[in-house]
Amino acid sequence: MVSARVELRTSTALPPFDLLTPELRARLSRIRFLLLDVDGVLTDGRLSLSDSEIEAKTYSTRDGFAIVWIKNYGLAVGVISGRRSSGTDRRCRDLKMDEIHLGHLKKVAVYEEIAQRRGLGDDEIAFIGDDLIDLPLMKRVGVSACPADAHFEVAARVDVVLRHPGGNGAIREFIDLWLMAAGKWEQSIEDIFNGNY
């Protein structure tokens, strides 16, 4: 809902959770599955291609840790990307993602199949995307978000504009917000202090 939209980058002095409305916090607490775009969300959107045609992308280890860690608290994570990439497939498998769907420009059909197979309602799924082809899916989910450097039309339509750019902590930021909304933040930090991760 555009009325609940929040831009976390507008104030970096406050903890980001304090900027969410009570209505948006409640919606966030109902999320059970986080879907991600890859290029511009899991990565910074840049693609390097060597003379020998070897493709290279850069991924955030902070995002990666959060994706693995969050499963301990009941949030599943998956990707739907328009591009196929063996490197992306390997990274997603290394992170033990629950769903990996590459090479799907029209993401809604894949989303519907995932939701039906897993018995999830729209209000139980969040999606982080950054570009125009993500808009049809964003209007379906319970909570939509984008990195700070997303396309301006995307940023104008999502529930949450994150403070971090794609491939550089945006996913981690969203996961932290989810932990806070779900009432699991203090336990998760205590677990970290005690080496339970």
Contacts in CASP RR format, 6 or more apart in sequence:
PFRMAT RR
TARGET T0000
AUTHOR 0000-0000-0000
METHOD contacts of the structure
MODEL  1
MVSARVELRTSTALPPFDLLTPELRARLSRIRFLLLDVDGVLTDGRLSLS
DSEIEAKTYSTRDGFAIVWIKNYGLAVGVISGRRSSGTDRRCRDLKMDEI
HLGHLKKVAVYEEIAQRRGLGDDEIAFIGDDLIDLPLMKRVGVSACPADA
HFEVAARVDVVLRHPGGNGAIREFIDLWLMAAGKWEQSIEDIFNGNY
1 159 0 8 1.000
2 157 0 8 1.000
4 21 0 8 1.000
4 23 0 8 1.000
4 24 0 8 1.000
4 27 0 8 1.000
4 159 0 8 1.000
5 157 0 8 1.000
5 158 0 8 1.000
5 159 0 8 1.000
5 160 0 8 1.000
5 161 0 8 1.000
6 19 0 8 1.000
6 20 0 8 1.000
6 21 0 8 1.000
6 24 0 8 1.000
6 159 0 8 1.000
6 160 0 8 1.000
6 161 0 8 1.000
7 155 0 8 1.000
7 161 0 8 1.000
8 16 0 8 1.000
8 19 0 8 1.000
8 160 0 8 1.000
8 161 0 8 1.000
8 162 0 8 1.000
8 163 0 8 1.000
8 173 0 8 1.000
9 148 0 8 1.000
9 161 0 8 1.000
9 162 0 8 1.000
9 163 0 8 1.000
10 19 0 8 1.000
11 19 0 8 1.000
12 163 0 8 1.000
16 163 0 8 1.000
16 173 0 8 1.000
16 176 0 8 1.000
16 177 0 8 1.000
17 25 0 8 1.000
17 176 0 8 1.000
17 177 0 8 1.000
17 180 0 8 1.000
17 181 0 8 1.000
20 28 0 8 1.000
20 160 0 8 1.000
20 177 0 8 1.000
20 181 0 8 1.000
24 143 0 8 1.000
24 159 0 8 1.000
24 160 0 8 1.000
25 180 0 8 1.000
25 181 0 8 1.000
26 181 0 8 1.000
27 123 0 8 1.000
27 142 0 8 1.000
27 143 0 8 1.000
27 159 0 8 1.000
28 126 0 8 1.000
28 143 0 8 1.000
28 177 0 8 1.000
28 178 0 8 1.000
28 181 0 8 1.000
28 182 0 8 1.000
29 181 0 8 1.000
29 182 0 8 1.000
29 183 0 8 1.000
30 123 0 8 1.000
30 124 0 8 1.000
30 142 0 8 1.000
31 75 0 8 1.000
31 124 0 8 1.000
31 125 0 8 1.000
31 126 0 8 1.000
31 142 0 8 1.000
31 143 0 8 1.000
31 178 0 8 1.000
31 181 0 8 1.000
31 182 0 8 1.000
32 74 0 8 1.000
32 75 0 8 1.000
32 76 0 8 1.000
32 120 0 8 1.000
32 124 0 8 1.000
32 125 0 8 1.000
33 75 0 8 1.000
33 76 0 8 1.000
33 77 0 8 1.000
33 78 0 8 1.000
33 98 0 8 1.000
33 114 0 8 1.000
33 118 0 8 1.000
33 120 0 8 1.000
33 124 0 8 1.000
33 125 0 8 1.000
33 126 0 8 1.000
34 70 0 8 1.000
34 75 0 8 1.000
34 76 0 8 1.000
34 77 0 8 1.000
34 78 0 8 1.000
34 125 0 8 1.000
34 126 0 8 1.000
34 127 0 8 1.000
34 128 0 8 1.000
34 174 0 8 1.000
34 175 0 8 1.000
34 178 0 8 1.000
35 77 0 8 1.000
35 78 0 8 1.000
35 79 0 8 1.000
35 80 0 8 1.000
35 99 0 8 1.000
35 111 0 8 1.000
35 114 0 8 1.000
35 125 0 8 1.000
35 126 0 8 1.000
35 127 0 8 1.000
35 128 0 8 1.000
35 137 0 8 1.000
35 141 0 8 1.000
36 42 0 8 1.000
36 77 0 8 1.000
36 78 0 8 1.000
36 79 0 8 1.000
36 80 0 8 1.000
36 127 0 8 1.000
36 128 0 8 1.000
36 129 0 8 1.000
36 171 0 8 1.000
37 79 0 8 1.000
37 80 0 8 1.000
37 81 0 8 1.000
37 127 0 8 1.000
37 128 0 8 1.000
37 129 0 8 1.000
37 130 0 8 1.000
37 131 0 8 1.000
37 134 0 8 1.000
38 79 0 8 1.000
38 81 0 8 1.000
38 82 0 8 1.000
38 83 0 8 1.000
38 85 0 8 1.000
38 88 0 8 1.000
38 102 0 8 1.000
39 45 0 8 1.000
39 47 0 8 1.000
39 57 0 8 1.000
39 81 0 8 1.000
39 82 0 8 1.000
39 83 0 8 1.000
39 130 0 8 1.000
40 129 0 8 1.000
40 130 0 8 1.000
40 131 0 8 1.000
40 147 0 8 1.000
40 149 0 8 1.000
40 150 0 8 1.000
40 166 0 8 1.000
40 167 0 8 1.000
41 128 0 8 1.000
41 129 0 8 1.000
41 130 0 8 1.000
41 146 0 8 1.000
41 147 0 8 1.000
41 166 0 8 1.000
41 167 0 8 1.000
41 170 0 8 1.000
41 171 0 8 1.000
42 59 0 8 1.000
42 63 0 8 1.000
42 79 0 8 1.000
42 88 0 8 1.000
42 91 0 8 1.000
42 166 0 8 1.000
42 167 0 8 1.000
42 171 0 8 1.000
43 57 0 8 1.000
43 58 0 8 1.000
43 59 0 8 1.000
43 166 0 8 1.000
43 167 0 8 1.000
44 58 0 8 1.000
44 165 0 8 1.000
44 166 0 8 1.000
44 167 0 8 1.000
44 168 0 8 1.000
45 57 0 8 1.000
45 130 0 8 1.000
45 166 0 8 1.000
45 167 0 8 1.000
46 57 0 8 1.000
46 58 0 8 1.000
47 55 0 8 1.000
47 56 0 8 1.000
47 57 0 8 1.000
48 55 0 8 1.000
48 56 0 8 1.000
48 57 0 8 1.000
49 55 0 8 1.000
49 56 0 8 1.000
50 56 0 8 1.000
55 85 0 8 1.000
55 86 0 8 1.000
55 87 0 8 1.000
57 85 0 8 1.000
57 87 0 8 1.000
57 88 0 8 1.000
57 91 0 8 1.000
58 167 0 8 1.000
59 91 0 8 1.000
59 167 0 8 1.000
60 167 0 8 1.000
60 168 0 8 1.000
60 169 0 8 1.000
60 171 0 8 1.000
60 172 0 8 1.000
62 169 0 8 1.000
62 172 0 8 1.000
63 167 0 8 1.000
63 169 0 8 1.000
63 170 0 8 1.000
63 171 0 8 1.000
63 172 0 8 1.000
64 95 0 8 1.000
64 171 0 8 1.000
64 172 0 8 1.000
65 172 0 8 1.000
66 171 0 8 1.000
66 172 0 8 1.000
66 175 0 8 1.000
66 176 0 8 1.000
67 77 0 8 1.000
67 95 0 8 1.000
67 97 0 8 1.000
67 171 0 8 1.000
67 175 0 8 1.000
68 95 0 8 1.000
68 96 0 8 1.000
69 175 0 8 1.000
69 188 0 8 1.000
69 197 0 8 1.000
70 77 0 8 1.000
70 175 0 8 1.000
70 178 0 8 1.000
70 179 0 8 1.000
71 77 0 8 1.000
71 96 0 8 1.000
72 188 0 8 1.000
72 191 0 8 1.000
72 197 0 8 1.000
73 179 0 8 1.000
73 182 0 8 1.000
73 184 0 8 1.000
73 187 0 8 1.000
73 188 0 8 1.000
75 175 0 8 1.000
75 178 0 8 1.000
75 182 0 8 1.000
76 98 0 8 1.000
76 99 0 8 1.000
76 118 0 8 1.000
77 95 0 8 1.000
77 97 0 8 1.000
77 98 0 8 1.000
78 92 0 8 1.000
78 97 0 8 1.000
78 98 0 8 1.000
78 99 0 8 1.000
78 100 0 8 1.000
78 101 0 8 1.000
79 88 0 8 1.000
79 92 0 8 1.000
79 97 0 8 1.000
79 99 0 8 1.000
79 100 0 8 1.000
79 101 0 8 1.000
79 102 0 8 1.000
80 99 0 8 1.000
80 101 0 8 1.000
80 104 0 8 1.000
80 107 0 8 1.000
80 110 0 8 1.000
80 111 0 8 1.000
80 137 0 8 1.000
81 88 0 8 1.000
81 101 0 8 1.000
81 102 0 8 1.000
81 103 0 8 1.000
81 104 0 8 1.000
82 102 0 8 1.000
82 103 0 8 1.000
82 104 0 8 1.000
82 105 0 8 1.000
82 107 0 8 1.000
82 133 0 8 1.000
83 102 0 8 1.000
83 103 0 8 1.000
84 102 0 8 1.000
84 103 0 8 1.000
85 102 0 8 1.000
88 102 0 8 1.000
89 100 0 8 1.000
89 102 0 8 1.000
92 100 0 8 1.000
93 100 0 8 1.000
99 114 0 8 1.000
101 110 0 8 1.000
101 114 0 8 1.000
104 110 0 8 1.000
105 133 0 8 1.000
106 136 0 8 1.000
107 133 0 8 1.000
107 134 0 8 1.000
107 136 0 8 1.000
107 137 0 8 1.000
108 136 0 8 1.000
108 137 0 8 1.000
108 140 0 8 1.000
111 125 0 8 1.000
111 127 0 8 1.000
111 137 0 8 1.000
111 140 0 8 1.000
111 141 0 8 1.000
114 120 0 8 1.000
115 121 0 8 1.000
115 122 0 8 1.000
115 125 0 8 1.000
122 140 0 8 1.000
122 141 0 8 1.000
122 142 0 8 1.000
123 142 0 8 1.000
124 142 0 8 1.000
125 141 0 8 1.000
125 142 0 8 1.000
126 141 0 8 1.000
126 142 0 8 1.000
126 143 0 8 1.000
126 144 0 8 1.000
126 145 0 8 1.000
126 174 0 8 1.000
126 178 0 8 1.000
127 134 0 8 1.000
127 137 0 8 1.000
127 138 0 8 1.000
127 140 0 8 1.000
127 141 0 8 1.000
127 143 0 8 1.000
127 144 0 8 1.000
127 145 0 8 1.000
128 144 0 8 1.000
128 145 0 8 1.000
128 146 0 8 1.000
128 147 0 8 1.000
128 162 0 8 1.000
128 170 0 8 1.000
128 171 0 8 1.000
128 174 0 8 1.000
129 138 0 8 1.000
129 144 0 8 1.000
129 145 0 8 1.000
129 146 0 8 1.000
129 147 0 8 1.000
129 150 0 8 1.000
129 154 0 8 1.000
129 158 0 8 1.000
130 146 0 8 1.000
130 147 0 8 1.000
130 149 0 8 1.000
130 150 0 8 1.000
130 151 0 8 1.000
130 154 0 8 1.000
130 166 0 8 1.000
131 150 0 8 1.000
131 151 0 8 1.000
131 154 0 8 1.000
132 151 0 8 1.000
132 153 0 8 1.000
132 154 0 8 1.000
134 146 0 8 1.000
134 154 0 8 1.000
135 153 0 8 1.000
135 154 0 8 1.000
135 157 0 8 1.000
138 144 0 8 1.000
138 154 0 8 1.000
138 157 0 8 1.000
138 158 0 8 1.000
139 157 0 8 1.000
142 159 0 8 1.000
143 159 0 8 1.000
143 160 0 8 1.000
144 157 0 8 1.000
144 158 0 8 1.000
144 159 0 8 1.000
144 160 0 8 1.000
145 158 0 8 1.000
145 159 0 8 1.000
145 160 0 8 1.000
145 161 0 8 1.000
145 162 0 8 1.000
145 170 0 8 1.000
145 174 0 8 1.000
146 154 0 8 1.000
146 155 0 8 1.000
146 158 0 8 1.000
146 160 0 8 1.000
146 161 0 8 1.000
146 162 0 8 1.000
146 170 0 8 1.000
147 162 0 8 1.000
147 164 0 8 1.000
147 165 0 8 1.000
147 166 0 8 1.000
147 167 0 8 1.000
147 170 0 8 1.000
148 161 0 8 1.000
148 162 0 8 1.000
148 163 0 8 1.000
148 164 0 8 1.000
148 165 0 8 1.000
148 166 0 8 1.000
148 170 0 8 1.000
149 165 0 8 1.000
149 166 0 8 1.000
150 158 0 8 1.000
150 161 0 8 1.000
155 161 0 8 1.000
160 174 0 8 1.000
160 177 0 8 1.000
162 170 0 8 1.000
162 173 0 8 1.000
162 174 0 8 1.000
163 173 0 8 1.000
164 170 0 8 1.000
164 172 0 8 1.000
164 173 0 8 1.000
176 185 0 8 1.000
179 185 0 8 1.000
179 188 0 8 1.000
191 197 0 8 1.000
END
